[in-house]
């Protein structure tokens, strides 16, 4: 398989702002599929995930349940943001 999933933790930023407070950002999940067939990815089980970008479905949105499976189409990329809100069916 030719795929990659990368989680960028927004609370692990090792920087301080001008007030000396830790910089916090969104936690993002980036999924890449270079394969020609769709690949299922299991989303992390610690919270719901909001789809921000999906190159296979540019107008799609939605919030996915913690630990659910997301089917990433071939030759595509998807970006999700960790959210505390309840998941709805996309």
ZIQUI-V371803 format. One record per residue. RES is the residue in three letters. PSI is psi in whole degrees, -180 to 180 (999 if undefined). OMEGA is omega in whole degrees, 0 to 359 (NA if undefined). Layout:
res->RES psi->PSI omega->OMEGA
res->RES psi->PSI omega->OMEGA
This chain:
res->UNK psi->150 omega->178
res->UNK psi->82 omega->182
res->UNK psi->163 omega->181
res->UNK psi->137 omega->172
res->UNK psi->134 omega->183
res->UNK psi->127 omega->178
res->UNK psi->126 omega->179
res->UNK psi->109 omega->186
res->UNK psi->115 omega->182
res->UNK psi->-16 omega->179
res->UNK psi->9 omega->178
res->UNK psi->17 omega->180
res->UNK psi->128 omega->184
res->UNK psi->55 omega->181
res->UNK psi->156 omega->176
res->UNK psi->148 omega->177
res->UNK psi->-176 omega->183
res->UNK psi->-18 omega->179
res->UNK psi->0 omega->180
res->UNK psi->9 omega->179
res->UNK psi->147 omega->178
res->UNK psi->140 omega->176
res->UNK psi->130 omega->178
res->UNK psi->142 omega->179
res->UNK psi->-177 omega->177
res->UNK psi->148 omega->171
res->UNK psi->125 omega->184
res->UNK psi->150 omega->175
res->UNK psi->122 omega->181
res->UNK psi->124 omega->180
res->UNK psi->130 omega->180
res->UNK psi->136 omega->177
res->UNK psi->105 omega->178
res->UNK psi->-6 omega->180
res->UNK psi->157 omega->181
res->UNK psi->-18 omega->178
res->UNK psi->157 omega->177
res->UNK psi->149 omega->180
res->UNK psi->132 omega->177
res->UNK psi->133 omega->175
res->UNK psi->135 omega->174
res->UNK psi->123 omega->181
res->UNK psi->147 omega->180
res->UNK psi->146 omega->188
res->UNK psi->22 omega->183
res->UNK psi->-10 omega->180
res->UNK psi->175 omega->174
res->UNK psi->161 omega->183
res->UNK psi->124 omega->179
res->UNK psi->126 omega->178
res->UNK psi->121 omega->179
res->UNK psi->-33 omega->184
res->UNK psi->138 omega->174
res->UNK psi->109 omega->184
res->UNK psi->-20 omega->177
res->UNK psi->-19 omega->180
res->UNK psi->76 omega->188
res->UNK psi->-27 omega->181
res->UNK psi->-1 omega->182
res->UNK psi->150 omega->175
res->UNK psi->-167 omega->177
res->UNK psi->162 omega->177
res->UNK psi->132 omega->184
res->UNK psi->143 omega->181
res->UNK psi->151 omega->174
res->UNK psi->131 omega->178
res->UNK psi->3 omega->180
res->UNK psi->167 omega->179
res->UNK psi->132 omega->177
res->UNK psi->125 omega->180
res->UNK psi->110 omega->180
res->UNK psi->118 omega->181
res->UNK psi->161 omega->180
res->UNK psi->147 omega->178
res->UNK psi->49 omega->181
res->UNK psi->173 omega->182
res->UNK psi->144 omega->175
res->UNK psi->144 omega->179
res->UNK psi->132 omega->179
res->UNK psi->153 omega->175
res->UNK psi->133 omega->177
res->UNK psi->134 omega->182
res->UNK psi->153 omega->178
res->UNK psi->-10 omega->182
res->UNK psi->159 omega->182
res->UNK psi->146 omega->181
res->UNK psi->145 omega->174
res->UNK psi->161 omega->178
res->UNK psi->126 omega->181
res->UNK psi->999 omega->NA
